[in-house]
Amino acid sequence: MASSIWFFSKTPTFKLRGQSRYDLFDELPGSIPTTNHFYYLKESYQDLPAGYLEKNYHFKEITSPFDKHNLYEVSVK
């Protein structure tokens, strides 16, 4: 999904390292959050990333512009 968003928006878009299957996006430096605030888009059937929930990240669901996807505003507690 990150690659599609990056391609169509022409804006660097990263997936969270370790989320979903392993691919090139797990190796990019941007796959590890460097700010205390970011957005997270997931397919509705996926779980929130347990590793980030355990590291005191707060996921607040906001209105998603995409069907079958959930959008979250993420911040450090």
PDB file of N, CA, C and O in Angstrom:
ATOM      1  N   MET A   1       0.827  -1.178   0.000  1.00  0.00           N
ATOM      2  CA  MET A   1       0.000   0.000   0.000  1.00  0.00           C
ATOM      3  C   MET A   1       0.881   1.254   0.000  1.00  0.00           C
ATOM      4  O   MET A   1       0.573   2.227  -0.689  1.00  0.00           O
ATOM      5  N   ALA A   2       1.974   1.235   0.769  1.00  0.00           N
ATOM      6  CA  ALA A   2       2.862   2.406   0.825  1.00  0.00           C
ATOM      7  C   ALA A   2       3.420   2.733  -0.559  1.00  0.00           C
ATOM      8  O   ALA A   2       3.534   3.900  -0.935  1.00  0.00           O
ATOM      9  N   SER A   3       3.760   1.701  -1.300  1.00  0.00           N
ATOM     10  CA  SER A   3       4.329   1.953  -2.628  1.00  0.00           C
ATOM     11  C   SER A   3       3.302   2.592  -3.565  1.00  0.00           C
ATOM     12  O   SER A   3       3.650   3.465  -4.359  1.00  0.00           O
ATOM     13  N   SER A   4       2.057   2.169  -3.479  1.00  0.00           N
ATOM     14  CA  SER A   4       1.004   2.763  -4.322  1.00  0.00           C
ATOM     15  C   SER A   4       0.763   4.220  -3.963  1.00  0.00           C
ATOM     16  O   SER A   4       0.652   5.074  -4.842  1.00  0.00           O
ATOM     17  N   ILE A   5       0.682   4.502  -2.662  1.00  0.00           N
ATOM     18  CA  ILE A   5       0.462   5.883  -2.234  1.00  0.00           C
ATOM     19  C   ILE A   5       1.627   6.752  -2.671  1.00  0.00           C
ATOM     20  O   ILE A   5       1.428   7.864  -3.162  1.00  0.00           O
ATOM     21  N   TRP A   6       2.848   6.246  -2.494  1.00  0.00           N
ATOM     22  CA  TRP A   6       4.048   6.998  -2.894  1.00  0.00           C
ATOM     23  C   TRP A   6       4.012   7.274  -4.394  1.00  0.00           C
ATOM     24  O   TRP A   6       4.260   8.398  -4.831  1.00  0.00           O
ATOM     25  N   PHE A   7       3.701   6.239  -5.183  1.00  0.00           N
ATOM     26  CA  PHE A   7       3.690   6.368  -6.642  1.00  0.00           C
ATOM     27  C   PHE A   7       2.656   7.407  -7.110  1.00  0.00           C
ATOM     28  O   PHE A   7       2.973   8.298  -7.899  1.00  0.00           O
ATOM     29  N   PHE A   8       1.434   7.281  -6.619  1.00  0.00           N
ATOM     30  CA  PHE A   8       0.367   8.152  -7.114  1.00  0.00           C
ATOM     31  C   PHE A   8       0.438   9.569  -6.549  1.00  0.00           C
ATOM     32  O   PHE A   8       0.049  10.519  -7.228  1.00  0.00           O
ATOM     33  N   SER A   9       0.923   9.724  -5.329  1.00  0.00           N
ATOM     34  CA  SER A   9       0.976  11.063  -4.739  1.00  0.00           C
ATOM     35  C   SER A   9       2.307  11.768  -4.992  1.00  0.00           C
ATOM     36  O   SER A   9       2.420  12.982  -4.821  1.00  0.00           O
ATOM     37  N   LYS A  10       3.315  10.992  -5.402  1.00  0.00           N
ATOM     38  CA  LYS A  10       4.670  11.529  -5.608  1.00  0.00           C
ATOM     39  C   LYS A  10       5.250  12.112  -4.310  1.00  0.00           C
ATOM     40  O   LYS A  10       6.116  12.986  -4.338  1.00  0.00           O
ATOM     41  N   THR A  11       4.751  11.606  -3.173  1.00  0.00           N
ATOM     42  CA  THR A  11       5.204  12.024  -1.848  1.00  0.00           C
ATOM     43  C   THR A  11       5.756  10.804  -1.119  1.00  0.00           C
ATOM     44  O   THR A  11       5.071   9.784  -1.036  1.00  0.00           O
ATOM     45  N   PRO A  12       6.970  10.880  -0.591  1.00  0.00           N
ATOM     46  CA  PRO A  12       7.502   9.728   0.140  1.00  0.00           C
ATOM     47  C   PRO A  12       6.533   9.264   1.230  1.00  0.00           C
ATOM     48  O   PRO A  12       6.133  10.037   2.100  1.00  0.00           O
ATOM     49  N   THR A  13       6.172   7.999   1.159  1.00  0.00           N
ATOM     50  CA  THR A  13       5.224   7.392   2.088  1.00  0.00           C
ATOM     51  C   THR A  13       5.823   6.076   2.554  1.00  0.00           C
ATOM     52  O   THR A  13       6.286   5.280   1.738  1.00  0.00           O
ATOM     53  N   PHE A  14       5.817   5.841   3.858  1.00  0.00           N
ATOM     54  CA  PHE A  14       6.479   4.662   4.410  1.00  0.00           C
ATOM     55  C   PHE A  14       5.491   3.771   5.136  1.00  0.00           C
ATOM     56  O   PHE A  14       4.455   4.233   5.615  1.00  0.00           O
ATOM     57  N   LYS A  15       5.820   2.490   5.212  1.00  0.00           N
ATOM     58  CA  LYS A  15       5.069   1.584   6.068  1.00  0.00           C
ATOM     59  C   LYS A  15       5.869   1.442   7.355  1.00  0.00           C
ATOM     60  O   LYS A  15       7.073   1.699   7.366  1.00  0.00           O
ATOM     61  N   LEU A  16       5.221   1.039   8.429  1.00  0.00           N
ATOM     62  CA  LEU A  16       5.933   0.831   9.678  1.00  0.00           C
ATOM     63  C   LEU A  16       6.763  -0.439   9.578  1.00  0.00           C
ATOM     64  O   LEU A  16       6.266  -1.480   9.149  1.00  0.00           O
ATOM     65  N   ARG A  17       8.008  -0.352   9.969  1.00  0.00           N
ATOM     66  CA  ARG A  17       8.901  -1.511   9.917  1.00  0.00           C
ATOM     67  C   ARG A  17       8.285  -2.660  10.703  1.00  0.00           C
ATOM     68  O   ARG A  17       7.844  -2.484  11.838  1.00  0.00           O
ATOM     69  N   GLY A  18       8.258  -3.832  10.092  1.00  0.00           N
ATOM     70  CA  GLY A  18       7.739  -5.028  10.736  1.00  0.00           C
ATOM     71  C   GLY A  18       6.246  -5.233  10.596  1.00  0.00           C
ATOM     72  O   GLY A  18       5.722  -6.256  11.036  1.00  0.00           O
ATOM     73  N   GLN A  19       5.555  -4.293   9.998  1.00  0.00           N
ATOM     74  CA  GLN A  19       4.121  -4.433   9.792  1.00  0.00           C
ATOM     75  C   GLN A  19       3.876  -5.173   8.487  1.00  0.00           C
ATOM     76  O   GLN A  19       4.454  -4.821   7.458  1.00  0.00           O
ATOM     77  N   SER A  20       3.038  -6.178   8.515  1.00  0.00           N
ATOM     78  CA  SER A  20       2.712  -6.959   7.334  1.00  0.00           C
ATOM     79  C   SER A  20       3.925  -7.791   6.899  1.00  0.00           C
ATOM     80  O   SER A  20       4.797  -8.086   7.716  1.00  0.00           O
ATOM     81  N   ARG A  21       3.980  -8.160   5.653  1.00  0.00           N
ATOM     82  CA  ARG A  21       5.076  -9.002   5.173  1.00  0.00           C
ATOM     83  C   ARG A  21       6.349  -8.171   4.986  1.00  0.00           C
ATOM     84  O   ARG A  21       6.280  -6.959   4.782  1.00  0.00           O
ATOM     85  N   TYR A  22       7.498  -8.823   5.057  1.00  0.00           N
ATOM     86  CA  TYR A  22       8.781  -8.156   4.881  1.00  0.00           C
ATOM     87  C   TYR A  22       8.972  -7.767   3.413  1.00  0.00           C
ATOM     88  O   TYR A  22       8.730  -8.577   2.518  1.00  0.00           O
ATOM     89  N   ASP A  23       9.402  -6.536   3.170  1.00  0.00           N
ATOM     90  CA  ASP A  23       9.726  -6.104   1.811  1.00  0.00           C
ATOM     91  C   ASP A  23      10.715  -4.943   1.867  1.00  0.00           C
ATOM     92  O   ASP A  23      11.208  -4.595   2.940  1.00  0.00           O
ATOM     93  N   LEU A  24      10.999  -4.353   0.730  1.00  0.00           N
ATOM     94  CA  LEU A  24      11.957  -3.255   0.631  1.00  0.00           C
ATOM     95  C   LEU A  24      11.633  -2.115   1.596  1.00  0.00           C
ATOM     96  O   LEU A  24      12.542  -1.498   2.151  1.00  0.00           O
ATOM     97  N   PHE A  25      10.359  -1.836   1.796  1.00  0.00           N
ATOM     98  CA  PHE A  25       9.966  -0.715   2.645  1.00  0.00           C
ATOM     99  C   PHE A  25      10.374  -0.912   4.104  1.00  0.00           C
ATOM    100  O   PHE A  25      10.465   0.066   4.846  1.00  0.00           O
ATOM    101  N   ASP A  26      10.622  -2.147   4.532  1.00  0.00           N
ATOM    102  CA  ASP A  26      11.111  -2.397   5.892  1.00  0.00           C
ATOM    103  C   ASP A  26      12.551  -1.932   6.060  1.00  0.00           C
ATOM    104  O   ASP A  26      12.987  -1.682   7.183  1.00  0.00           O
ATOM    105  N   GLU A  27      13.286  -1.813   4.985  1.00  0.00           N
ATOM    106  CA  GLU A  27      14.696  -1.420   5.034  1.00  0.00           C
ATOM    107  C   GLU A  27      14.918   0.082   4.902  1.00  0.00           C
ATOM    108  O   GLU A  27      16.025   0.561   5.146  1.00  0.00           O
ATOM    109  N   LEU A  28      13.901   0.824   4.526  1.00  0.00           N
ATOM    110  CA  LEU A  28      14.050   2.268   4.365  1.00  0.00           C
ATOM    111  C   LEU A  28      14.109   2.947   5.730  1.00  0.00           C
ATOM    112  O   LEU A  28      13.358   2.583   6.635  1.00  0.00           O
ATOM    113  N   PRO A  29      14.994   3.930   5.886  1.00  0.00           N
ATOM    114  CA  PRO A  29      15.091   4.630   7.173  1.00  0.00           C
ATOM    115  C   PRO A  29      13.751   5.227   7.630  1.00  0.00           C
ATOM    116  O   PRO A  29      13.500   5.320   8.832  1.00  0.00           O
ATOM    117  N   GLY A  30      12.909   5.621   6.706  1.00  0.00           N
ATOM    118  CA  GLY A  30      11.619   6.215   7.056  1.00  0.00           C
ATOM    119  C   GLY A  30      10.616   5.234   7.633  1.00  0.00           C
ATOM    120  O   GLY A  30       9.534   5.642   8.057  1.00  0.00           O
ATOM    121  N   SER A  31      10.951   3.943   7.660  1.00  0.00           N
ATOM    122  CA  SER A  31      10.017   2.950   8.203  1.00  0.00           C
ATOM    123  C   SER A  31       9.993   2.949   9.728  1.00  0.00           C
ATOM    124  O   SER A  31       9.144   2.297  10.336  1.00  0.00           O
ATOM    125  N   ILE A  32      10.918   3.675  10.345  1.00  0.00           N
ATOM    126  CA  ILE A  32      10.931   3.842  11.797  1.00  0.00           C
ATOM    127  C   ILE A  32      10.566   5.299  12.082  1.00  0.00           C
ATOM    128  O   ILE A  32      11.269   6.207  11.639  1.00  0.00           O
ATOM    129  N   PRO A  33       9.475   5.531  12.817  1.00  0.00           N
ATOM    130  CA  PRO A  33       9.058   6.916  13.070  1.00  0.00           C
ATOM    131  C   PRO A  33      10.159   7.732  13.761  1.00  0.00           C
ATOM    132  O   PRO A  33      10.799   7.264  14.702  1.00  0.00           O
ATOM    133  N   THR A  34      10.359   8.946  13.278  1.00  0.00           N
ATOM    134  CA  THR A  34      11.356   9.841  13.878  1.00  0.00           C
ATOM    135  C   THR A  34      10.688  11.063  14.507  1.00  0.00           C
ATOM    136  O   THR A  34      11.365  11.939  15.046  1.00  0.00           O
ATOM    137  N   THR A  35       9.369  11.116  14.436  1.00  0.00           N
ATOM    138  CA  THR A  35       8.613  12.208  15.038  1.00  0.00           C
ATOM    139  C   THR A  35       7.624  11.627  16.044  1.00  0.00           C
ATOM    140  O   THR A  35       7.391  10.418  16.068  1.00  0.00           O
ATOM    141  N   ASN A  36       7.057  12.476  16.859  1.00  0.00           N
ATOM    142  CA  ASN A  36       6.083  12.031  17.858  1.00  0.00           C
ATOM    143  C   ASN A  36       4.662  12.032  17.329  1.00  0.00           C
ATOM    144  O   ASN A  36       3.717  11.795  18.081  1.00  0.00           O
ATOM    145  N   HIS A  37       4.504  12.301  16.026  1.00  0.00           N
ATOM    146  CA  HIS A  37       3.170  12.399  15.441  1.00  0.00           C
ATOM    147  C   HIS A  37       3.233  11.962  13.982  1.00  0.00           C
ATOM    148  O   HIS A  37       4.054  12.464  13.214  1.00  0.00           O
ATOM    149  N   PHE A  38       2.359  11.020  13.598  1.00  0.00           N
ATOM    150  CA  PHE A  38       2.275  10.577  12.211  1.00  0.00           C
ATOM    151  C   PHE A  38       0.904   9.946  11.980  1.00  0.00           C
ATOM    152  O   PHE A  38       0.120   9.792  12.916  1.00  0.00           O
ATOM    153  N   TYR A  39       0.619   9.582  10.731  1.00  0.00           N
ATOM    154  CA  TYR A  39      -0.644   8.948  10.374  1.00  0.00           C
ATOM    155  C   TYR A  39      -0.385   7.512   9.956  1.00  0.00           C
ATOM    156  O   TYR A  39       0.655   7.195   9.379  1.00  0.00           O
ATOM    157  N   TYR A  40      -1.347   6.645  10.257  1.00  0.00           N
ATOM    158  CA  TYR A  40      -1.209   5.216   9.970  1.00  0.00           C
ATOM    159  C   TYR A  40      -2.480   4.747   9.257  1.00  0.00           C
ATOM    160  O   TYR A  40      -3.584   4.915   9.775  1.00  0.00           O
ATOM    161  N   LEU A  41      -2.321   4.165   8.082  1.00  0.00           N
ATOM    162  CA  LEU A  41      -3.434   3.647   7.298  1.00  0.00           C
ATOM    163  C   LEU A  41      -3.300   2.135   7.238  1.00  0.00           C
ATOM    164  O   LEU A  41      -2.231   1.611   6.924  1.00  0.00           O
ATOM    165  N   LYS A  42      -4.389   1.434   7.541  1.00  0.00           N
ATOM    166  CA  LYS A  42      -4.353  -0.025   7.485  1.00  0.00           C
ATOM    167  C   LYS A  42      -5.623  -0.544   6.838  1.00  0.00           C
ATOM    168  O   LYS A  42      -6.653   0.130   6.822  1.00  0.00           O
ATOM    169  N   GLU A  43      -5.531  -1.746   6.307  1.00  0.00           N
ATOM    170  CA  GLU A  43      -6.729  -2.387   5.780  1.00  0.00           C
ATOM    171  C   GLU A  43      -7.592  -2.805   6.965  1.00  0.00           C
ATOM    172  O   GLU A  43      -7.073  -3.184   8.015  1.00  0.00           O
ATOM    173  N   SER A  44      -8.901  -2.734   6.795  1.00  0.00           N
ATOM    174  CA  SER A  44      -9.835  -2.950   7.900  1.00  0.00           C
ATOM    175  C   SER A  44      -9.619  -4.269   8.635  1.00  0.00           C
ATOM    176  O   SER A  44      -9.815  -4.328   9.849  1.00  0.00           O
ATOM    177  N   TYR A  45      -9.224  -5.318   7.940  1.00  0.00           N
ATOM    178  CA  TYR A  45      -9.075  -6.628   8.566  1.00  0.00           C
ATOM    179  C   TYR A  45      -7.777  -6.772   9.366  1.00  0.00           C
ATOM    180  O   TYR A  45      -7.632  -7.727  10.129  1.00  0.00           O
ATOM    181  N   GLN A  46      -6.835  -5.840   9.205  1.00  0.00           N
ATOM    182  CA  GLN A  46      -5.556  -5.936   9.903  1.00  0.00           C
ATOM    183  C   GLN A  46      -5.678  -5.424  11.336  1.00  0.00           C
ATOM    184  O   GLN A  46      -6.523  -4.581  11.636  1.00  0.00           O
ATOM    185  N   ASP A  47      -4.825  -5.943  12.210  1.00  0.00           N
ATOM    186  CA  ASP A  47      -4.746  -5.455  13.583  1.00  0.00           C
ATOM    187  C   ASP A  47      -3.814  -4.250  13.642  1.00  0.00           C
ATOM    188  O   ASP A  47      -2.988  -4.039  12.754  1.00  0.00           O
ATOM    189  N   LEU A  48      -3.964  -3.470  14.702  1.00  0.00           N
ATOM    190  CA  LEU A  48      -2.998  -2.403  14.938  1.00  0.00           C
ATOM    191  C   LEU A  48      -1.662  -3.043  15.293  1.00  0.00           C
ATOM    192  O   LEU A  48      -1.640  -4.136  15.859  1.00  0.00           O
ATOM    193  N   PRO A  49      -0.558  -2.395  14.976  1.00  0.00           N
ATOM    194  CA  PRO A  49       0.763  -2.989  15.206  1.00  0.00           C
ATOM    195  C   PRO A  49       1.082  -3.107  16.708  1.00  0.00           C
ATOM    196  O   PRO A  49       1.317  -2.101  17.378  1.00  0.00           O
ATOM    197  N   ALA A  50       1.088  -4.321  17.218  1.00  0.00           N
ATOM    198  CA  ALA A  50       1.271  -4.570  18.648  1.00  0.00           C
ATOM    199  C   ALA A  50       2.552  -3.952  19.195  1.00  0.00           C
ATOM    200  O   ALA A  50       2.551  -3.417  20.303  1.00  0.00           O
ATOM    201  N   GLY A  51       3.626  -4.016  18.450  1.00  0.00           N
ATOM    202  CA  GLY A  51       4.891  -3.466  18.910  1.00  0.00           C
ATOM    203  C   GLY A  51       4.824  -1.978  19.189  1.00  0.00           C
ATOM    204  O   GLY A  51       5.496  -1.487  20.096  1.00  0.00           O
ATOM    205  N   TYR A  52       4.034  -1.262  18.432  1.00  0.00           N
ATOM    206  CA  TYR A  52       3.906   0.184  18.628  1.00  0.00           C
ATOM    207  C   TYR A  52       2.937   0.494  19.766  1.00  0.00           C
ATOM    208  O   TYR A  52       3.100   1.491  20.469  1.00  0.00           O
ATOM    209  N   LEU A  53       1.925  -0.364  19.949  1.00  0.00           N
ATOM    210  CA  LEU A  53       1.010  -0.187  21.071  1.00  0.00           C
ATOM    211  C   LEU A  53       1.769  -0.375  22.383  1.00  0.00           C
ATOM    212  O   LEU A  53       1.504   0.324  23.361  1.00  0.00           O
ATOM    213  N   GLU A  54       2.711  -1.317  22.403  1.00  0.00           N
ATOM    214  CA  GLU A  54       3.505  -1.592  23.594  1.00  0.00           C
ATOM    215  C   GLU A  54       4.523  -0.489  23.871  1.00  0.00           C
ATOM    216  O   GLU A  54       4.992  -0.361  25.001  1.00  0.00           O
ATOM    217  N   LYS A  55       4.870   0.302  22.872  1.00  0.00           N
ATOM    218  CA  LYS A  55       5.871   1.361  23.026  1.00  0.00           C
ATOM    219  C   LYS A  55       5.227   2.717  23.308  1.00  0.00           C
ATOM    220  O   LYS A  55       5.816   3.759  23.020  1.00  0.00           O
ATOM    221  N   ASN A  56       4.031   2.703  23.866  1.00  0.00           N
ATOM    222  CA  ASN A  56       3.340   3.934  24.272  1.00  0.00           C
ATOM    223  C   ASN A  56       2.913   4.846  23.132  1.00  0.00           C
ATOM    224  O   ASN A  56       2.846   6.062  23.313  1.00  0.00           O
ATOM    225  N   TYR A  57       2.626   4.294  21.977  1.00  0.00           N
ATOM    226  CA  TYR A  57       2.037   5.084  20.900  1.00  0.00           C
ATOM    227  C   TYR A  57       0.521   5.041  21.072  1.00  0.00           C
ATOM    228  O   TYR A  57      -0.043   3.988  21.370  1.00  0.00           O
ATOM    229  N   HIS A  58      -0.124   6.166  20.888  1.00  0.00           N
ATOM    230  CA  HIS A  58      -1.580   6.266  20.989  1.00  0.00           C
ATOM    231  C   HIS A  58      -2.163   6.359  19.582  1.00  0.00           C
ATOM    232  O   HIS A  58      -1.789   7.244  18.812  1.00  0.00           O
ATOM    233  N   PHE A  59      -3.079   5.451  19.242  1.00  0.00           N
ATOM    234  CA  PHE A  59      -3.721   5.420  17.931  1.00  0.00           C
ATOM    235  C   PHE A  59      -5.147   5.946  18.072  1.00  0.00           C
ATOM    236  O   PHE A  59      -5.976   5.326  18.738  1.00  0.00           O
ATOM    237  N   LYS A  60      -5.431   7.082  17.449  1.00  0.00           N
ATOM    238  CA  LYS A  60      -6.772   7.666  17.464  1.00  0.00           C
ATOM    239  C   LYS A  60      -7.362   7.539  16.066  1.00  0.00           C
ATOM    240  O   LYS A  60      -6.846   8.120  15.111  1.00  0.00           O
ATOM    241  N   GLU A  61      -8.442   6.779  15.953  1.00  0.00           N
ATOM    242  CA  GLU A  61      -9.050   6.581  14.631  1.00  0.00           C
ATOM    243  C   GLU A  61      -9.722   7.867  14.166  1.00  0.00           C
ATOM    244  O   GLU A  61     -10.448   8.518  14.918  1.00  0.00           O
ATOM    245  N   ILE A  62      -9.463   8.215  12.911  1.00  0.00           N
ATOM    246  CA  ILE A  62     -10.091   9.380  12.291  1.00  0.00           C
ATOM    247  C   ILE A  62     -10.771   8.921  11.007  1.00  0.00           C
ATOM    248  O   ILE A  62     -10.570   7.788  10.570  1.00  0.00           O
ATOM    249  N   THR A  63     -11.556   9.774  10.415  1.00  0.00           N
ATOM    250  CA  THR A  63     -12.305   9.409   9.208  1.00  0.00           C
ATOM    251  C   THR A  63     -11.351   9.113   8.060  1.00  0.00           C
ATOM    252  O   THR A  63     -10.500   9.931   7.712  1.00  0.00           O
ATOM    253  N   SER A  64     -11.507   7.939   7.484  1.00  0.00           N
ATOM    254  CA  SER A  64     -10.662   7.524   6.362  1.00  0.00           C
ATOM    255  C   SER A  64     -11.332   7.889   5.038  1.00  0.00           C
ATOM    256  O   SER A  64     -12.537   7.694   4.879  1.00  0.00           O
ATOM    257  N   PRO A  65     -10.566   8.411   4.098  1.00  0.00           N
ATOM    258  CA  PRO A  65     -11.136   8.715   2.790  1.00  0.00           C
ATOM    259  C   PRO A  65     -11.254   7.471   1.896  1.00  0.00           C
ATOM    260  O   PRO A  65     -11.720   7.561   0.760  1.00  0.00           O
ATOM    261  N   PHE A  66     -10.830   6.315   2.414  1.00  0.00           N
ATOM    262  CA  PHE A  66     -10.792   5.097   1.603  1.00  0.00           C
ATOM    263  C   PHE A  66     -11.729   4.041   2.170  1.00  0.00           C
ATOM    264  O   PHE A  66     -11.761   3.815   3.380  1.00  0.00           O
ATOM    265  N   ASP A  67     -12.487   3.398   1.298  1.00  0.00           N
ATOM    266  CA  ASP A  67     -13.312   2.268   1.718  1.00  0.00           C
ATOM    267  C   ASP A  67     -12.404   1.113   2.119  1.00  0.00           C
ATOM    268  O   ASP A  67     -11.330   0.926   1.546  1.00  0.00           O
ATOM    269  N   LYS A  68     -12.839   0.355   3.092  1.00  0.00           N
ATOM    270  CA  LYS A  68     -12.137  -0.850   3.544  1.00  0.00           C
ATOM    271  C   LYS A  68     -10.782  -0.561   4.183  1.00  0.00           C
ATOM    272  O   LYS A  68      -9.948  -1.459   4.298  1.00  0.00           O
ATOM    273  N   HIS A  69     -10.558   0.677   4.597  1.00  0.00           N
ATOM    274  CA  HIS A  69      -9.318   1.052   5.270  1.00  0.00           C
ATOM    275  C   HIS A  69      -9.644   1.922   6.480  1.00  0.00           C
ATOM    276  O   HIS A  69     -10.633   2.655   6.491  1.00  0.00           O
ATOM    277  N   ASN A  70      -8.800   1.825   7.489  1.00  0.00           N
ATOM    278  CA  ASN A  70      -8.919   2.652   8.688  1.00  0.00           C
ATOM    279  C   ASN A  70      -7.719   3.581   8.745  1.00  0.00           C
ATOM    280  O   ASN A  70      -6.593   3.174   8.461  1.00  0.00           O
ATOM    281  N   LEU A  71      -7.966   4.833   9.114  1.00  0.00           N
ATOM    282  CA  LEU A  71      -6.918   5.832   9.214  1.00  0.00           C
ATOM    283  C   LEU A  71      -6.799   6.264  10.673  1.00  0.00           C
ATOM    284  O   LEU A  71      -7.800   6.518  11.344  1.00  0.00           O
ATOM    285  N   TYR A  72      -5.558   6.345  11.153  1.00  0.00           N
ATOM    286  CA  TYR A  72      -5.286   6.703  12.535  1.00  0.00           C
ATOM    287  C   TYR A  72      -4.304   7.855  12.609  1.00  0.00           C
ATOM    288  O   TYR A  72      -3.367   7.950  11.817  1.00  0.00           O
ATOM    289  N   GLU A  73      -4.536   8.729  13.578  1.00  0.00           N
ATOM    290  CA  GLU A  73      -3.572   9.751  13.933  1.00  0.00           C
ATOM    291  C   GLU A  73      -2.800   9.154  15.109  1.00  0.00           C
ATOM    292  O   GLU A  73      -3.398   8.765  16.113  1.00  0.00           O
ATOM    293  N   VAL A  74      -1.495   9.082  14.990  1.00  0.00           N
ATOM    294  CA  VAL A  74      -0.670   8.403  15.986  1.00  0.00           C
ATOM    295  C   VAL A  74       0.225   9.422  16.689  1.00  0.00           C
ATOM    296  O   VAL A  74       0.836  10.281  16.052  1.00  0.00           O
ATOM    297  N   SER A  75       0.289   9.308  18.003  1.00  0.00           N
ATOM    298  CA  SER A  75       1.156  10.183  18.780  1.00  0.00           C
ATOM    299  C   SER A  75       1.764   9.383  19.934  1.00  0.00           C
ATOM    300  O   SER A  75       1.251   8.332  20.320  1.00  0.00           O
ATOM    301  N   VAL A  76       2.855   9.899  20.468  1.00  0.00           N
ATOM    302  CA  VAL A  76       3.498   9.263  21.623  1.00  0.00           C
ATOM    303  C   VAL A  76       2.755   9.711  22.863  1.00  0.00           C
ATOM    304  O   VAL A  76       2.498  10.902  23.036  1.00  0.00           O
ATOM    305  N   LYS A  77       2.404   8.767  23.733  1.00  0.00           N
ATOM    306  CA  LYS A  77       1.681   9.100  24.966  1.00  0.00           C
ATOM    307  C   LYS A  77       2.543   9.938  25.878  1.00  0.00           C
ATOM    308  O   LYS A  77       2.107  10.317  26.965  1.00  0.00           O
TER     309      LYS A  77
END
